[in-house]
C-alpha cells in the first residue's frame, strides 16, 4: 500500500497539493491547526492514492513524503 506522510507543523496551508492531486483525496484539515496557525493538508482516503507524488512535487515547503508500497 502507498503511504503519504505530512510534516503538519511545517505546512503553511497553501493548498497547492490539494489542487495537484489527480484523485482528489487531499484536503485542508477543518479540525487541526498547526504550530504556525494554519490548517494543514491531510489525506481523506489513503487506499485510493496512486503514489504519483504530484502533491509532494507541488509543495513549496517539502512537507510531503510519498512512499510506494
PDB file of N, CA, C and O in Angstrom:
ATOM      1  N   UNK A   1       0.841  -1.179   0.000  1.00  0.00           N
ATOM      2  CA  UNK A   1       0.000   0.000   0.000  1.00  0.00           C
ATOM      3  C   UNK A   1       0.888   1.244   0.000  1.00  0.00           C
ATOM      4  O   UNK A   1       1.930   1.277   0.655  1.00  0.00           O
ATOM      5  N   UNK A   2       0.472   2.241  -0.726  1.00  0.00           N
ATOM      6  CA  UNK A   2       1.195   3.503  -0.786  1.00  0.00           C
ATOM      7  C   UNK A   2       0.974   4.288   0.501  1.00  0.00           C
ATOM      8  O   UNK A   2      -0.082   4.199   1.127  1.00  0.00           O
ATOM      9  N   UNK A   3       1.988   5.057   0.883  1.00  0.00           N
ATOM     10  CA  UNK A   3       1.893   5.819   2.120  1.00  0.00           C
ATOM     11  C   UNK A   3       2.310   7.273   1.869  1.00  0.00           C
ATOM     12  O   UNK A   3       3.350   7.541   1.267  1.00  0.00           O
ATOM     13  N   UNK A   4       1.487   8.186   2.338  1.00  0.00           N
ATOM     14  CA  UNK A   4       1.779   9.611   2.228  1.00  0.00           C
ATOM     15  C   UNK A   4       1.816  10.188   3.638  1.00  0.00           C
ATOM     16  O   UNK A   4       0.875  10.017   4.412  1.00  0.00           O
ATOM     17  N   UNK A   5       2.902  10.866   3.964  1.00  0.00           N
ATOM     18  CA  UNK A   5       3.018  11.496   5.276  1.00  0.00           C
ATOM     19  C   UNK A   5       3.235  12.986   5.100  1.00  0.00           C
ATOM     20  O   UNK A   5       3.869  13.439   4.147  1.00  0.00           O
ATOM     21  N   UNK A   6       2.690  13.734   6.047  1.00  0.00           N
ATOM     22  CA  UNK A   6       2.784  15.191   6.049  1.00  0.00           C
ATOM     23  C   UNK A   6       3.490  15.643   7.314  1.00  0.00           C
ATOM     24  O   UNK A   6       3.180  15.160   8.402  1.00  0.00           O
ATOM     25  N   UNK A   7       4.426  16.554   7.186  1.00  0.00           N
ATOM     26  CA  UNK A   7       5.007  17.201   8.357  1.00  0.00           C
ATOM     27  C   UNK A   7       4.087  18.389   8.647  1.00  0.00           C
ATOM     28  O   UNK A   7       4.342  19.511   8.209  1.00  0.00           O
ATOM     29  N   UNK A   8       3.028  18.123   9.381  1.00  0.00           N
ATOM     30  CA  UNK A   8       1.964  19.104   9.559  1.00  0.00           C
ATOM     31  C   UNK A   8       2.421  20.378  10.253  1.00  0.00           C
ATOM     32  O   UNK A   8       1.822  21.434  10.050  1.00  0.00           O
ATOM     33  N   UNK A   9       3.471  20.302  11.070  1.00  0.00           N
ATOM     34  CA  UNK A   9       3.946  21.506  11.754  1.00  0.00           C
ATOM     35  C   UNK A   9       4.571  22.514  10.794  1.00  0.00           C
ATOM     36  O   UNK A   9       4.611  23.708  11.091  1.00  0.00           O
ATOM     37  N   UNK A  10       5.056  22.046   9.648  1.00  0.00           N
ATOM     38  CA  UNK A  10       5.689  22.942   8.676  1.00  0.00           C
ATOM     39  C   UNK A  10       4.749  23.397   7.567  1.00  0.00           C
ATOM     40  O   UNK A  10       5.085  24.308   6.811  1.00  0.00           O
ATOM     41  N   UNK A  11       3.580  22.779   7.459  1.00  0.00           N
ATOM     42  CA  UNK A  11       2.622  23.119   6.408  1.00  0.00           C
ATOM     43  C   UNK A  11       2.078  24.527   6.618  1.00  0.00           C
ATOM     44  O   UNK A  11       1.666  24.888   7.720  1.00  0.00           O
ATOM     45  N   UNK A  12       2.082  25.330   5.530  1.00  0.00           N
ATOM     46  CA  UNK A  12       1.563  26.699   5.632  1.00  0.00           C
ATOM     47  C   UNK A  12       0.158  26.824   5.063  1.00  0.00           C
ATOM     48  O   UNK A  12      -0.374  27.928   4.952  1.00  0.00           O
ATOM     49  N   UNK A  13      -0.440  25.703   4.704  1.00  0.00           N
ATOM     50  CA  UNK A  13      -1.828  25.699   4.271  1.00  0.00           C
ATOM     51  C   UNK A  13      -2.089  26.356   2.935  1.00  0.00           C
ATOM     52  O   UNK A  13      -3.159  26.930   2.734  1.00  0.00           O
ATOM     53  N   UNK A  14      -1.146  26.288   2.018  1.00  0.00           N
ATOM     54  CA  UNK A  14      -1.304  26.958   0.720  1.00  0.00           C
ATOM     55  C   UNK A  14      -2.302  26.246  -0.188  1.00  0.00           C
ATOM     56  O   UNK A  14      -2.921  26.883  -1.040  1.00  0.00           O
ATOM     57  N   UNK A  15      -2.469  24.925  -0.018  1.00  0.00           N
ATOM     58  CA  UNK A  15      -3.433  24.172  -0.802  1.00  0.00           C
ATOM     59  C   UNK A  15      -2.960  23.733  -2.180  1.00  0.00           C
ATOM     60  O   UNK A  15      -3.749  23.181  -2.946  1.00  0.00           O
ATOM     61  N   UNK A  16      -1.696  23.961  -2.515  1.00  0.00           N
ATOM     62  CA  UNK A  16      -1.198  23.548  -3.826  1.00  0.00           C
ATOM     63  C   UNK A  16      -1.260  22.037  -4.002  1.00  0.00           C
ATOM     64  O   UNK A  16      -1.542  21.549  -5.097  1.00  0.00           O
ATOM     65  N   UNK A  17      -1.000  21.303  -2.942  1.00  0.00           N
ATOM     66  CA  UNK A  17      -1.053  19.842  -3.017  1.00  0.00           C
ATOM     67  C   UNK A  17      -2.475  19.355  -3.292  1.00  0.00           C
ATOM     68  O   UNK A  17      -2.679  18.393  -4.032  1.00  0.00           O
ATOM     69  N   UNK A  18      -3.441  20.020  -2.695  1.00  0.00           N
ATOM     70  CA  UNK A  18      -4.847  19.645  -2.876  1.00  0.00           C
ATOM     71  C   UNK A  18      -5.247  19.801  -4.339  1.00  0.00           C
ATOM     72  O   UNK A  18      -5.910  18.930  -4.902  1.00  0.00           O
ATOM     73  N   UNK A  19      -4.848  20.904  -4.949  1.00  0.00           N
ATOM     74  CA  UNK A  19      -5.205  21.138  -6.347  1.00  0.00           C
ATOM     75  C   UNK A  19      -4.425  20.235  -7.302  1.00  0.00           C
ATOM     76  O   UNK A  19      -4.885  19.990  -8.418  1.00  0.00           O
ATOM     77  N   UNK A  20      -3.257  19.733  -6.892  1.00  0.00           N
ATOM     78  CA  UNK A  20      -2.431  18.893  -7.763  1.00  0.00           C
ATOM     79  C   UNK A  20      -2.843  17.429  -7.751  1.00  0.00           C
ATOM     80  O   UNK A  20      -2.492  16.694  -8.675  1.00  0.00           O
ATOM     81  N   UNK A  21      -3.562  16.989  -6.757  1.00  0.00           N
ATOM     82  CA  UNK A  21      -3.902  15.574  -6.623  1.00  0.00           C
ATOM     83  C   UNK A  21      -4.913  15.137  -7.695  1.00  0.00           C
ATOM     84  O   UNK A  21      -6.030  15.653  -7.735  1.00  0.00           O
ATOM     85  N   UNK A  22      -4.527  14.195  -8.559  1.00  0.00           N
ATOM     86  CA  UNK A  22      -5.451  13.747  -9.612  1.00  0.00           C
ATOM     87  C   UNK A  22      -6.626  12.920  -9.075  1.00  0.00           C
ATOM     88  O   UNK A  22      -7.671  12.836  -9.721  1.00  0.00           O
ATOM     89  N   UNK A  23      -6.460  12.323  -7.918  1.00  0.00           N
ATOM     90  CA  UNK A  23      -7.525  11.507  -7.324  1.00  0.00           C
ATOM     91  C   UNK A  23      -8.435  12.316  -6.394  1.00  0.00           C
ATOM     92  O   UNK A  23      -9.450  11.806  -5.918  1.00  0.00           O
ATOM     93  N   UNK A  24      -8.073  13.564  -6.139  1.00  0.00           N
ATOM     94  CA  UNK A  24      -8.862  14.460  -5.271  1.00  0.00           C
ATOM     95  C   UNK A  24      -9.090  13.860  -3.880  1.00  0.00           C
ATOM     96  O   UNK A  24     -10.203  13.884  -3.354  1.00  0.00           O
ATOM     97  N   UNK A  25      -8.007  13.318  -3.294  1.00  0.00           N
ATOM     98  CA  UNK A  25      -8.121  12.706  -1.971  1.00  0.00           C
ATOM     99  C   UNK A  25      -7.375  13.500  -0.896  1.00  0.00           C
ATOM    100  O   UNK A  25      -7.184  13.009   0.217  1.00  0.00           O
ATOM    101  N   UNK A  26      -6.957  14.715  -1.224  1.00  0.00           N
ATOM    102  CA  UNK A  26      -6.331  15.589  -0.238  1.00  0.00           C
ATOM    103  C   UNK A  26      -7.265  16.748   0.057  1.00  0.00           C
ATOM    104  O   UNK A  26      -8.023  17.193  -0.805  1.00  0.00           O
ATOM    105  N   UNK A  27      -7.197  17.226   1.286  1.00  0.00           N
ATOM    106  CA  UNK A  27      -7.991  18.390   1.675  1.00  0.00           C
ATOM    107  C   UNK A  27      -7.256  19.135   2.779  1.00  0.00           C
ATOM    108  O   UNK A  27      -6.344  18.596   3.407  1.00  0.00           O
ATOM    109  N   UNK A  28      -7.653  20.351   3.005  1.00  0.00           N
ATOM    110  CA  UNK A  28      -7.116  21.110   4.116  1.00  0.00           C
ATOM    111  C   UNK A  28      -7.933  20.725   5.352  1.00  0.00           C
ATOM    112  O   UNK A  28      -9.163  20.704   5.312  1.00  0.00           O
ATOM    113  N   UNK A  29      -7.251  20.428   6.423  1.00  0.00           N
ATOM    114  CA  UNK A  29      -7.919  19.975   7.642  1.00  0.00           C
ATOM    115  C   UNK A  29      -8.883  21.038   8.148  1.00  0.00           C
ATOM    116  O   UNK A  29      -8.559  22.225   8.174  1.00  0.00           O
ATOM    117  N   UNK A  30     -10.056  20.604   8.545  1.00  0.00           N
ATOM    118  CA  UNK A  30     -11.008  21.547   9.130  1.00  0.00           C
ATOM    119  C   UNK A  30     -10.996  21.473  10.660  1.00  0.00           C
ATOM    120  O   UNK A  30     -11.708  22.225  11.324  1.00  0.00           O
ATOM    121  N   UNK A  31     -10.184  20.564  11.219  1.00  0.00           N
ATOM    122  CA  UNK A  31     -10.121  20.407  12.668  1.00  0.00           C
ATOM    123  C   UNK A  31      -8.766  20.770  13.255  1.00  0.00           C
ATOM    124  O   UNK A  31      -8.691  21.389  14.316  1.00  0.00           O
ATOM    125  N   UNK A  32      -7.699  20.389  12.569  1.00  0.00           N
ATOM    126  CA  UNK A  32      -6.350  20.574  13.084  1.00  0.00           C
ATOM    127  C   UNK A  32      -5.792  21.943  12.709  1.00  0.00           C
ATOM    128  O   UNK A  32      -5.965  22.405  11.581  1.00  0.00           O
ATOM    129  N   UNK A  33      -5.133  22.577  13.650  1.00  0.00           N
ATOM    130  CA  UNK A  33      -4.392  23.814  13.407  1.00  0.00           C
ATOM    131  C   UNK A  33      -2.974  23.559  13.894  1.00  0.00           C
ATOM    132  O   UNK A  33      -2.764  23.137  15.031  1.00  0.00           O
ATOM    133  N   UNK A  34      -1.995  23.821  13.019  1.00  0.00           N
ATOM    134  CA  UNK A  34      -0.610  23.505  13.370  1.00  0.00           C
ATOM    135  C   UNK A  34       0.048  24.626  14.181  1.00  0.00           C
ATOM    136  O   UNK A  34      -0.603  25.605  14.546  1.00  0.00           O
ATOM    137  N   UNK A  35       1.325  24.471  14.454  1.00  0.00           N
ATOM    138  CA  UNK A  35       2.071  25.418  15.280  1.00  0.00           C
ATOM    139  C   UNK A  35       2.155  26.806  14.645  1.00  0.00           C
ATOM    140  O   UNK A  35       2.308  27.806  15.346  1.00  0.00           O
ATOM    141  N   UNK A  36       2.055  26.861  13.317  1.00  0.00           N
ATOM    142  CA  UNK A  36       2.101  28.150  12.624  1.00  0.00           C
ATOM    143  C   UNK A  36       0.730  28.823  12.538  1.00  0.00           C
ATOM    144  O   UNK A  36       0.618  29.955  12.067  1.00  0.00           O
ATOM    145  N   UNK A  37      -0.301  28.128  12.992  1.00  0.00           N
ATOM    146  CA  UNK A  37      -1.650  28.678  12.969  1.00  0.00           C
ATOM    147  C   UNK A  37      -2.413  28.416  11.687  1.00  0.00           C
ATOM    148  O   UNK A  37      -3.408  29.085  11.406  1.00  0.00           O
ATOM    149  N   UNK A  38      -1.950  27.435  10.898  1.00  0.00           N
ATOM    150  CA  UNK A  38      -2.591  27.108   9.626  1.00  0.00           C
ATOM    151  C   UNK A  38      -3.292  25.760   9.710  1.00  0.00           C
ATOM    152  O   UNK A  38      -2.951  24.915  10.538  1.00  0.00           O
ATOM    153  N   UNK A  39      -4.270  25.576   8.846  1.00  0.00           N
ATOM    154  CA  UNK A  39      -4.909  24.274   8.695  1.00  0.00           C
ATOM    155  C   UNK A  39      -4.055  23.473   7.714  1.00  0.00           C
ATOM    156  O   UNK A  39      -4.009  23.821   6.534  1.00  0.00           O
ATOM    157  N   UNK A  40      -3.383  22.420   8.159  1.00  0.00           N
ATOM    158  CA  UNK A  40      -2.509  21.643   7.262  1.00  0.00           C
ATOM    159  C   UNK A  40      -3.299  20.711   6.347  1.00  0.00           C
ATOM    160  O   UNK A  40      -4.474  20.426   6.580  1.00  0.00           O
ATOM    161  N   UNK A  41      -2.630  20.253   5.317  1.00  0.00           N
ATOM    162  CA  UNK A  41      -3.235  19.297   4.389  1.00  0.00           C
ATOM    163  C   UNK A  41      -3.325  17.928   5.048  1.00  0.00           C
ATOM    164  O   UNK A  41      -2.540  17.587   5.934  1.00  0.00           O
ATOM    165  N   UNK A  42      -4.303  17.155   4.592  1.00  0.00           N
ATOM    166  CA  UNK A  42      -4.453  15.787   5.081  1.00  0.00           C
ATOM    167  C   UNK A  42      -5.067  14.916   3.991  1.00  0.00           C
ATOM    168  O   UNK A  42      -5.700  15.412   3.059  1.00  0.00           O
ATOM    169  N   UNK A  43      -4.870  13.623   4.127  1.00  0.00           N
ATOM    170  CA  UNK A  43      -5.374  12.644   3.179  1.00  0.00           C
ATOM    171  C   UNK A  43      -6.755  12.185   3.631  1.00  0.00           C
ATOM    172  O   UNK A  43      -6.968  11.926   4.816  1.00  0.00           O
ATOM    173  N   UNK A  44      -7.694  12.083   2.687  1.00  0.00           N
ATOM    174  CA  UNK A  44      -9.036  11.633   3.046  1.00  0.00           C
ATOM    175  C   UNK A  44      -9.197  10.128   2.885  1.00  0.00           C
ATOM    176  O   UNK A  44      -9.926   9.497   3.650  1.00  0.00           O
ATOM    177  N   UNK A  45      -8.512   9.538   1.879  1.00  0.00           N
ATOM    178  CA  UNK A  45      -8.628   8.097   1.649  1.00  0.00           C
ATOM    179  C   UNK A  45      -7.321   7.569   1.074  1.00  0.00           C
ATOM    180  O   UNK A  45      -7.120   7.575  -0.141  1.00  0.00           O
ATOM    181  N   UNK A  46      -6.437   7.113   1.950  1.00  0.00           N
ATOM    182  CA  UNK A  46      -5.107   6.670   1.536  1.00  0.00           C
ATOM    183  C   UNK A  46      -5.157   5.458   0.609  1.00  0.00           C
ATOM    184  O   UNK A  46      -4.225   5.246  -0.168  1.00  0.00           O
ATOM    185  N   UNK A  47      -6.210   4.670   0.671  1.00  0.00           N
ATOM    186  CA  UNK A  47      -6.312   3.481  -0.178  1.00  0.00           C
ATOM    187  C   UNK A  47      -6.472   3.839  -1.656  1.00  0.00           C
ATOM    188  O   UNK A  47      -6.224   2.998  -2.521  1.00  0.00           O
ATOM    189  N   UNK A  48      -6.879   5.058  -1.955  1.00  0.00           N
ATOM    190  CA  UNK A  48      -7.052   5.493  -3.347  1.00  0.00           C
ATOM    191  C   UNK A  48      -5.808   6.173  -3.910  1.00  0.00           C
ATOM    192  O   UNK A  48      -5.784   6.539  -5.085  1.00  0.00           O
ATOM    193  N   UNK A  49      -4.782   6.345  -3.093  1.00  0.00           N
ATOM    194  CA  UNK A  49      -3.565   7.025  -3.519  1.00  0.00           C
ATOM    195  C   UNK A  49      -2.814   6.163  -4.533  1.00  0.00           C
ATOM    196  O   UNK A  49      -2.623   4.966  -4.316  1.00  0.00           O
ATOM    197  N   UNK A  50      -2.386   6.778  -5.649  1.00  0.00           N
ATOM    198  CA  UNK A  50      -1.643   6.071  -6.684  1.00  0.00           C
ATOM    199  C   UNK A  50      -0.145   6.374  -6.613  1.00  0.00           C
ATOM    200  O   UNK A  50       0.611   5.950  -7.488  1.00  0.00           O
ATOM    201  N   UNK A  51       0.282   7.089  -5.601  1.00  0.00           N
ATOM    202  CA  UNK A  51       1.689   7.426  -5.349  1.00  0.00           C
ATOM    203  C   UNK A  51       2.332   8.157  -6.522  1.00  0.00           C
ATOM    204  O   UNK A  51       3.494   7.918  -6.851  1.00  0.00           O
ATOM    205  N   UNK A  52       1.581   9.036  -7.141  1.00  0.00           N
ATOM    206  CA  UNK A  52       2.119   9.801  -8.270  1.00  0.00           C
ATOM    207  C   UNK A  52       3.088  10.889  -7.798  1.00  0.00           C
ATOM    208  O   UNK A  52       3.923  11.358  -8.572  1.00  0.00           O
ATOM    209  N   UNK A  53       2.976  11.281  -6.547  1.00  0.00           N
ATOM    210  CA  UNK A  53       3.832  12.290  -5.914  1.00  0.00           C
ATOM    211  C   UNK A  53       3.643  13.694  -6.477  1.00  0.00           C
ATOM    212  O   UNK A  53       4.505  14.551  -6.283  1.00  0.00           O
ATOM    213  N   UNK A  54       2.536  13.948  -7.169  1.00  0.00           N
ATOM    214  CA  UNK A  54       2.250  15.306  -7.635  1.00  0.00           C
ATOM    215  C   UNK A  54       2.132  16.251  -6.443  1.00  0.00           C
ATOM    216  O   UNK A  54       2.563  17.402  -6.510  1.00  0.00           O
ATOM    217  N   UNK A  55       1.550  15.764  -5.363  1.00  0.00           N
ATOM    218  CA  UNK A  55       1.381  16.595  -4.163  1.00  0.00           C
ATOM    219  C   UNK A  55       2.741  17.018  -3.605  1.00  0.00           C
ATOM    220  O   UNK A  55       2.953  18.186  -3.281  1.00  0.00           O
ATOM    221  N   UNK A  56       3.649  16.060  -3.500  1.00  0.00           N
ATOM    222  CA  UNK A  56       4.983  16.352  -2.964  1.00  0.00           C
ATOM    223  C   UNK A  56       5.768  17.270  -3.890  1.00  0.00           C
ATOM    224  O   UNK A  56       6.526  18.124  -3.429  1.00  0.00           O
ATOM    225  N   UNK A  57       5.589  17.098  -5.184  1.00  0.00           N
ATOM    226  CA  UNK A  57       6.279  17.937  -6.154  1.00  0.00           C
ATOM    227  C   UNK A  57       5.798  19.386  -6.078  1.00  0.00           C
ATOM    228  O   UNK A  57       6.594  20.315  -6.213  1.00  0.00           O
ATOM    229  N   UNK A  58       4.516  19.573  -5.866  1.00  0.00           N
ATOM    230  CA  UNK A  58       3.942  20.923  -5.817  1.00  0.00           C
ATOM    231  C   UNK A  58       4.197  21.646  -4.495  1.00  0.00           C
ATOM    232  O   UNK A  58       4.145  22.875  -4.445  1.00  0.00           O
ATOM    233  N   UNK A  59       4.469  20.902  -3.434  1.00  0.00           N
ATOM    234  CA  UNK A  59       4.631  21.507  -2.109  1.00  0.00           C
ATOM    235  C   UNK A  59       5.896  22.377  -2.059  1.00  0.00           C
ATOM    236  O   UNK A  59       7.002  21.860  -2.214  1.00  0.00           O
ATOM    237  N   UNK A  60       5.745  23.691  -1.845  1.00  0.00           N
ATOM    238  CA  UNK A  60       6.920  24.570  -1.822  1.00  0.00           C
ATOM    239  C   UNK A  60       7.775  24.401  -0.572  1.00  0.00           C
ATOM    240  O   UNK A  60       8.925  24.840  -0.550  1.00  0.00           O
ATOM    241  N   UNK A  61       7.237  23.777   0.462  1.00  0.00           N
ATOM    242  CA  UNK A  61       7.974  23.618   1.712  1.00  0.00           C
ATOM    243  C   UNK A  61       8.440  22.189   1.965  1.00  0.00           C
ATOM    244  O   UNK A  61       8.990  21.898   3.027  1.00  0.00           O
ATOM    245  N   UNK A  62       8.230  21.305   1.011  1.00  0.00           N
ATOM    246  CA  UNK A  62       8.680  19.908   1.094  1.00  0.00           C
ATOM    247  C   UNK A  62       8.200  19.201   2.367  1.00  0.00           C
ATOM    248  O   UNK A  62       8.982  18.533   3.045  1.00  0.00           O
ATOM    249  N   UNK A  63       6.929  19.352   2.679  1.00  0.00           N
ATOM    250  CA  UNK A  63       6.393  18.731   3.892  1.00  0.00           C
ATOM    251  C   UNK A  63       5.740  17.370   3.613  1.00  0.00           C
ATOM    252  O   UNK A  63       5.276  16.710   4.542  1.00  0.00           O
ATOM    253  N   UNK A  64       5.700  16.944   2.343  1.00  0.00           N
ATOM    254  CA  UNK A  64       5.024  15.711   1.971  1.00  0.00           C
ATOM    255  C   UNK A  64       6.031  14.668   1.519  1.00  0.00           C
ATOM    256  O   UNK A  64       6.915  14.944   0.709  1.00  0.00           O
ATOM    257  N   UNK A  65       5.880  13.460   2.060  1.00  0.00           N
ATOM    258  CA  UNK A  65       6.696  12.325   1.667  1.00  0.00           C
ATOM    259  C   UNK A  65       5.778  11.245   1.118  1.00  0.00           C
ATOM    260  O   UNK A  65       4.800  10.866   1.764  1.00  0.00           O
ATOM    261  N   UNK A  66       6.093  10.748  -0.073  1.00  0.00           N
ATOM    262  CA  UNK A  66       5.293   9.699  -0.699  1.00  0.00           C
ATOM    263  C   UNK A  66       6.143   8.447  -0.820  1.00  0.00           C
ATOM    264  O   UNK A  66       7.256   8.482  -1.344  1.00  0.00           O
ATOM    265  N   UNK A  67       5.596   7.327  -0.320  1.00  0.00           N
ATOM    266  CA  UNK A  67       6.278   6.032  -0.394  1.00  0.00           C
ATOM    267  C   UNK A  67       5.412   5.072  -1.168  1.00  0.00           C
ATOM    268  O   UNK A  67       4.235   4.890  -0.855  1.00  0.00           O
ATOM    269  N   UNK A  68       5.995   4.458  -2.178  1.00  0.00           N
ATOM    270  CA  UNK A  68       5.255   3.454  -2.954  1.00  0.00           C
ATOM    271  C   UNK A  68       5.350   2.120  -2.236  1.00  0.00           C
ATOM    272  O   UNK A  68       6.413   1.718  -1.764  1.00  0.00           O
ATOM    273  N   UNK A  69       4.203   1.440  -2.164  1.00  0.00           N
ATOM    274  CA  UNK A  69       4.177   0.195  -1.408  1.00  0.00           C
ATOM    275  C   UNK A  69       3.955  -1.024  -2.175  1.00  0.00           C
ATOM    276  O   UNK A  69       3.920  -2.114  -1.604  1.00  0.00           O
TER     277      UNK A  69
END
